[in-house]
């Protein structure tokens, strides 16, 4: 019998981790969801984590969302998958609520919060919308404009733009 060499597994990409975590986060707190989150935490155990931002981000990735936020997360994930515009009722940091149509691109976690990242049609610019500030979501049947997720780095600032130009 011949020996079969299995190629080494490649690490998950950031997009894959975020997609898995979003799927797990809005599952709720049932037994399968708890086991799946435990598996995701297990996948992170081999990583050397010494940065407080990374540690808090991974904690957020593996924590269940509250029921209402999980419901909105499912709607957001559906809009991303279907490539349809999503209408958000969004409460800003000052408490004002606006209604915005957004071309959804991806969801991400930064520190203690989940965000929808997309092109806000009201502002005509990329925005990151914190899940806990999204008051309501309305699916639409409007096709979203395609945007590449790797061009949307709201927490990287000017360094990311300059780094992309240099590459």
C-alpha positions as CSV (number, residue, x, y, z in Angstrom):
1,X,0.0,0.0,0.0
2,X,1.4,3.4,-1.0
3,X,1.8,6.2,1.5
4,X,-0.3,9.2,0.8
5,X,1.1,12.6,1.7
6,X,-1.5,15.1,2.8
7,X,-0.5,18.7,2.0
8,X,-0.2,21.0,5.0
9,X,-3.4,22.8,5.8
10,X,-3.4,26.5,5.0
11,X,-4.6,28.8,7.7
12,X,-8.0,30.4,7.4
13,X,-8.1,33.7,5.7
14,X,-9.5,36.7,7.6
15,X,-12.6,36.7,5.3
16,X,-13.2,33.0,6.1
17,X,-12.9,33.5,9.8
18,X,-15.3,36.5,9.7
19,X,-17.8,34.5,7.6
20,X,-17.6,31.5,10.0
21,X,-17.9,33.7,13.0
22,X,-20.9,35.7,11.7
23,X,-22.6,32.4,10.9
24,X,-22.0,31.2,14.4
25,X,-22.8,34.5,16.1
26,X,-26.3,34.7,14.9
27,X,-27.1,31.0,15.6
28,X,-28.1,31.9,19.1
29,X,-27.3,29.8,22.2
30,X,-28.4,26.3,21.3
31,X,-26.2,23.2,21.8
32,X,-24.9,23.2,18.2
33,X,-24.1,26.9,18.3
34,X,-22.2,26.4,21.6
35,X,-20.2,23.5,20.1
36,X,-19.5,25.4,16.9
37,X,-18.2,28.5,18.8
38,X,-16.1,26.1,20.9
39,X,-14.6,24.7,17.7
40,X,-13.8,28.2,16.4
41,X,-12.1,29.0,19.7
42,X,-10.2,25.8,19.4
43,X,-9.1,26.8,15.9
44,X,-7.6,30.0,17.3
45,X,-5.6,28.2,20.0
46,X,-2.6,27.5,17.8
47,X,-2.3,31.2,17.0
48,X,0.2,33.3,19.0
49,X,-2.0,36.1,20.3
50,X,-0.3,38.8,22.3
51,X,-2.1,41.9,21.0
52,X,-5.0,43.1,23.2
53,X,-7.0,44.2,20.1
54,X,-6.7,40.8,18.5
55,X,-7.6,39.0,21.8
56,X,-10.7,41.2,22.3
57,X,-11.7,40.8,18.6
58,X,-11.5,37.0,18.8
59,X,-13.6,37.1,22.0
60,X,-16.3,39.0,20.2
61,X,-16.1,36.6,17.2
62,X,-16.9,33.7,19.4
63,X,-19.6,35.2,21.6
64,X,-23.3,34.8,20.8
65,X,-25.2,37.8,19.7
66,X,-28.4,38.8,21.5
67,X,-31.7,37.7,19.8
68,X,-32.6,41.0,18.1
69,X,-29.1,41.7,16.9
70,X,-28.8,38.1,15.7
71,X,-32.0,38.6,13.7
72,X,-30.6,41.7,12.1
73,X,-27.3,39.9,11.4
74,X,-29.2,37.2,9.5
75,X,-30.8,39.9,7.3
76,X,-27.5,41.6,6.7
77,X,-25.8,38.3,5.8
78,X,-28.6,37.6,3.4
79,X,-28.2,40.9,1.7
80,X,-24.5,40.4,1.3
81,X,-25.0,36.9,-0.1
82,X,-27.8,38.0,-2.4
83,X,-25.9,41.2,-3.4
84,X,-28.9,43.3,-2.7
85,X,-29.1,46.8,-1.1
86,X,-30.1,46.8,2.5
87,X,-32.1,49.6,4.2
88,X,-30.8,50.4,7.7
89,X,-32.4,52.4,10.4
90,X,-29.3,53.5,12.1
91,X,-28.7,55.3,15.4
92,X,-25.5,57.3,15.3
93,X,-23.3,58.1,18.4
94,X,-25.4,61.2,19.1
95,X,-28.6,59.2,19.2
96,X,-30.0,60.5,15.9
97,X,-31.7,57.9,13.7
98,X,-31.3,58.0,9.9
99,X,-32.5,55.7,7.2
100,X,-29.8,54.7,4.8
101,X,-29.6,52.4,1.8
102,X,-26.3,50.5,1.8
103,X,-24.5,48.3,-0.7
104,X,-23.4,45.7,1.7
105,X,-19.8,44.4,1.2
106,X,-18.8,42.4,4.3
107,X,-19.2,42.1,8.0
108,X,-16.2,42.4,10.4
109,X,-15.3,42.6,14.0
110,X,-13.1,45.2,15.6
111,X,-12.5,44.9,19.3
112,X,-15.8,44.5,21.0
113,X,-18.2,45.2,18.1
114,X,-19.5,43.7,14.9
115,X,-19.8,46.0,11.9
116,X,-21.5,46.0,8.5
117,X,-19.1,47.5,6.0
118,X,-20.6,48.9,2.9
119,X,-21.1,51.8,0.5
120,X,-23.6,54.2,2.1
121,X,-25.7,55.7,-0.7
122,X,-26.7,58.6,1.5
123,X,-23.1,59.6,2.2
124,X,-21.7,58.3,-1.1
125,X,-18.8,56.7,0.8
126,X,-17.7,53.6,2.6
127,X,-19.1,53.3,6.1
128,X,-18.9,50.8,9.0
129,X,-22.2,50.4,10.8
130,X,-22.1,49.0,14.3
131,X,-24.5,46.1,14.7
132,X,-25.7,47.3,18.1
133,X,-26.6,50.7,16.6
134,X,-28.7,49.3,13.8
135,X,-32.2,49.7,15.0
136,X,-33.9,47.9,12.1
137,X,-33.1,46.3,8.7
138,X,-35.2,46.1,5.6
139,X,-34.3,43.9,2.7
140,X,-34.8,45.5,-0.7
141,X,-34.9,44.0,-4.2
142,X,-32.5,46.6,-5.5
143,X,-29.2,45.1,-6.8
144,X,-26.2,46.3,-4.9
145,X,-23.2,47.7,-6.8
146,X,-20.3,45.3,-6.6
147,X,-17.4,46.4,-4.3
148,X,-14.3,44.3,-3.4
149,X,-14.0,43.6,0.3
150,X,-10.3,44.1,0.3
151,X,-10.7,47.8,-0.6
152,X,-12.8,48.4,2.5
153,X,-10.5,48.8,5.5
154,X,-12.3,51.4,7.7
155,X,-10.1,50.8,10.8
156,X,-6.8,50.9,8.9
157,X,-6.9,54.6,8.1
158,X,-4.6,56.3,5.6
159,X,-1.8,53.7,6.1
160,X,-3.9,51.1,4.3
161,X,-4.6,53.3,1.3
162,X,-0.9,54.3,1.1
163,X,0.2,50.7,1.5
164,X,-2.2,49.6,-1.4
165,X,-0.8,52.3,-3.7
166,X,2.8,51.2,-2.9
167,X,2.0,47.6,-3.7
